[in-house]
Amino acid sequence: MNRSRLCVAVLLFLGLAASTFSQAPPEPKFKLGGQAENVALRDLKGQSSPLYDVGQGSKLRVVMFIATQCPVSNAYNERMAAIDREYQAQGVRFLAINSNRQESASEVGEHAAKNGFGFPMYKDEKNVVADIFGASVTPEVYVFDAGWTLRYHGRIDDNQPGTKITSPDLRNALTALLENKPVPAAETKAFGCTIKRVSK
């Protein structure tokens, strides 16, 4: 390889690396067993409210990072709506956050209506909330107790493309916590589409 081609290859590599690193989530501000920050959330109309105000009086809160354009996240639309309906009566409150820079609040609202989501949706401009949580993909879920202590973090289940569900991790976590039992697997590896962060 001559010098000019080598220079081009190096520049391409550095550009790809910079793009990759810009998408990487920062270290979360809290981890399993820690308490979430009372970060401000913005609904799809731009109204702001503290995280702690969502689902006051609930036994558990489930925060889900989801997307409108990610095929993996979309494969879970029916399951997310179903799990929300199933556990609402048991004192569990779900909420979803969209942190992708290219997905507008109006698009998020249309997507939620189309899929019959019964949980509130929030738009995370400039991925501020995703950075605090350290969320990296969609879908990715966080389960908190009544005091906003993180009790489960990871995937909804293990249903990757071409496989069957053998480990319904979110359901397992919710059921265990509602029964005051240890969560079988308190942290699992979330998989899906990378959250498209803004450049900083």
C-alpha positions as CSV (number, residue, x, y, z in Angstrom):
1,M,0.0,0.0,0.0
2,N,1.5,3.4,-1.0
3,R,1.6,6.3,1.3
4,S,-1.5,8.1,0.0
5,R,-3.7,5.0,0.3
6,L,-2.3,4.4,3.8
7,C,-3.3,7.9,4.8
8,V,-6.8,7.5,3.4
9,A,-7.2,4.2,5.2
10,V,-6.0,5.7,8.5
11,L,-8.4,8.7,8.1
12,L,-11.3,6.3,7.4
13,F,-10.4,4.2,10.4
14,L,-10.2,7.3,12.7
15,G,-13.5,8.6,11.4
16,L,-15.2,5.3,12.0
17,A,-13.7,5.1,15.4
18,A,-14.8,8.6,16.3
19,S,-18.3,7.8,15.2
20,T,-18.3,4.6,17.2
21,F,-17.0,6.2,20.3
22,S,-19.5,9.1,20.1
23,Q,-22.3,6.5,20.3
24,A,-20.9,4.8,23.4
25,P,-22.9,5.5,26.6
26,P,-21.1,7.1,29.5
27,E,-20.9,5.3,32.9
28,P,-24.3,5.4,34.6
29,K,-24.7,7.7,37.5
30,F,-26.2,4.8,39.6
31,K,-26.0,1.1,39.4
32,L,-27.8,-2.0,40.7
33,G,-28.8,-1.3,44.3
34,G,-28.3,2.5,43.8
35,Q,-31.0,5.2,43.7
36,A,-32.0,6.9,40.5
37,E,-31.4,10.6,40.1
38,N,-34.7,12.7,40.2
39,V,-34.0,13.8,36.6
40,A,-36.4,16.0,34.7
41,L,-38.5,14.2,32.0
42,R,-40.2,15.9,29.1
43,D,-43.4,14.6,27.7
44,L,-44.3,14.7,24.0
45,K,-45.7,18.2,24.4
46,G,-42.5,19.5,26.0
47,Q,-43.9,19.7,29.5
48,S,-41.3,18.9,32.2
49,S,-41.9,16.8,35.3
50,P,-39.5,15.1,37.8
51,L,-38.9,11.4,37.4
52,Y,-40.1,10.7,41.0
53,D,-43.5,12.2,40.2
54,V,-44.2,9.4,37.7
55,G,-46.3,6.6,39.3
56,Q,-46.4,8.0,42.8
57,G,-47.7,5.3,45.2
58,S,-46.7,2.5,42.9
59,K,-44.9,-0.6,44.2
60,L,-42.5,-0.7,41.3
61,R,-41.6,1.5,38.3
62,V,-40.3,0.2,35.0
63,V,-38.4,2.6,32.8
64,M,-38.0,1.4,29.2
65,F,-35.7,3.0,26.6
66,I,-37.4,2.2,23.2
67,A,-37.4,3.4,19.6
68,T,-39.7,4.0,16.7
69,Q,-37.4,2.8,13.9
70,C,-35.4,0.0,15.6
71,P,-36.7,-3.4,14.3
72,V,-35.6,-5.1,17.6
73,S,-37.5,-2.6,19.7
74,N,-40.5,-2.9,17.4
75,A,-40.5,-6.6,17.8
76,Y,-41.3,-6.0,21.4
77,N,-44.1,-3.6,21.0
78,E,-46.9,-6.0,21.6
79,R,-45.1,-7.6,24.5
80,M,-44.4,-4.3,26.2
81,A,-48.0,-3.3,25.9
82,A,-49.1,-6.7,27.3
83,I,-46.7,-6.7,30.2
84,D,-47.8,-3.2,31.1
85,R,-51.5,-4.2,31.1
86,E,-50.8,-7.4,33.1
87,Y,-48.8,-5.7,35.9
88,Q,-50.7,-2.4,36.2
89,A,-53.3,-4.0,38.5
90,Q,-50.5,-5.2,40.7
91,G,-49.1,-1.8,41.4
92,V,-46.5,-1.5,38.7
93,R,-46.1,1.7,36.6
94,F,-44.4,1.6,33.3
95,L,-43.0,4.6,31.4
96,A,-41.0,4.7,28.2
97,I,-38.2,7.1,27.0
98,N,-37.1,7.8,23.4
99,S,-33.5,9.1,23.3
100,N,-32.8,8.7,19.6
101,R,-31.7,12.0,18.0
102,Q,-33.4,11.3,14.7
103,E,-36.9,10.4,16.1
104,S,-39.1,13.4,16.7
105,A,-41.6,13.8,19.5
106,S,-44.5,13.7,16.9
107,E,-43.1,10.5,15.5
108,V,-42.9,9.0,19.0
109,G,-46.5,9.9,19.7
110,E,-47.8,8.4,16.4
111,H,-45.8,5.2,17.1
112,A,-47.2,5.0,20.6
113,A,-50.8,5.5,19.4
114,K,-50.4,3.0,16.6
115,N,-49.1,0.3,19.0
116,G,-51.7,0.9,21.7
117,F,-49.2,1.8,24.4
118,G,-50.9,2.5,27.7
119,F,-47.8,3.9,29.4
120,P,-46.6,7.5,29.2
121,M,-43.9,8.3,26.6
122,Y,-41.1,10.9,27.1
123,K,-38.7,12.4,24.6
124,D,-35.2,12.6,25.8
125,E,-33.7,15.5,23.8
126,K,-29.9,15.3,23.6
127,N,-30.0,11.9,25.4
128,V,-29.5,13.5,28.8
129,V,-31.6,10.9,30.6
130,A,-30.0,8.0,28.7
131,D,-26.6,9.3,29.7
132,I,-27.6,9.4,33.4
133,F,-28.9,5.8,33.2
134,G,-26.1,4.6,31.0
135,A,-28.6,3.2,28.6
136,S,-27.0,1.9,25.4
137,V,-29.7,0.1,23.3
138,T,-33.4,-0.2,22.5
139,P,-35.1,-1.9,24.2
140,E,-33.4,-1.6,27.6
141,V,-35.3,-1.7,30.9
142,Y,-34.7,-0.6,34.5
143,V,-37.0,-1.7,37.4
144,F,-37.1,0.4,40.5
145,D,-38.8,-0.2,43.8
146,A,-41.0,2.4,45.6
147,G,-37.9,4.3,46.8
148,W,-36.4,4.5,43.2
149,T,-33.7,2.0,44.1
150,L,-32.6,0.0,41.0
151,R,-33.6,-3.7,41.4
152,Y,-33.3,-5.0,37.8
153,H,-31.5,-3.8,34.7
154,G,-31.3,-5.4,31.2
155,R,-33.4,-7.1,28.6
156,I,-37.1,-7.8,28.5
157,D,-36.5,-11.5,27.7
158,D,-34.0,-13.6,25.6
159,N,-36.0,-13.6,22.4
160,Q,-33.3,-12.7,19.9
161,P,-34.1,-13.2,16.1
162,G,-34.7,-16.8,15.3
163,T,-35.0,-18.0,18.9
164,K,-37.8,-18.7,21.3
165,I,-38.3,-17.1,24.7
166,T,-36.7,-19.3,27.4
167,S,-36.0,-16.6,30.0
168,P,-38.7,-14.0,30.5
169,D,-36.4,-11.8,32.6
170,L,-38.5,-8.8,33.1
171,R,-41.6,-10.8,34.2
172,N,-39.4,-12.9,36.5
173,A,-38.0,-9.7,38.1
174,L,-41.4,-8.1,38.6
175,T,-43.0,-11.3,40.0
176,A,-40.1,-11.8,42.4
177,L,-40.1,-8.2,43.6
178,L,-43.9,-8.2,44.1
179,E,-43.5,-11.3,46.2
180,N,-40.6,-9.8,48.2
181,K,-38.3,-12.5,46.8
182,P,-34.7,-12.0,45.4
183,V,-34.7,-11.3,41.6
184,P,-33.4,-14.5,39.9
185,A,-31.1,-12.6,37.6
186,A,-30.9,-8.9,38.6
187,E,-28.8,-7.8,35.7
188,T,-28.9,-9.2,32.2
189,K,-27.4,-8.1,28.9
190,A,-29.8,-5.9,26.9
191,F,-29.6,-6.2,23.1
192,G,-31.1,-4.2,20.3
193,C,-30.3,-1.1,18.2
194,T,-27.7,1.4,19.6
195,I,-29.2,4.6,20.9
196,K,-28.4,7.3,18.4
197,R,-26.8,10.0,20.6
198,V,-26.0,13.6,19.7
199,S,-22.4,14.5,19.2
200,K,-20.9,16.3,22.2
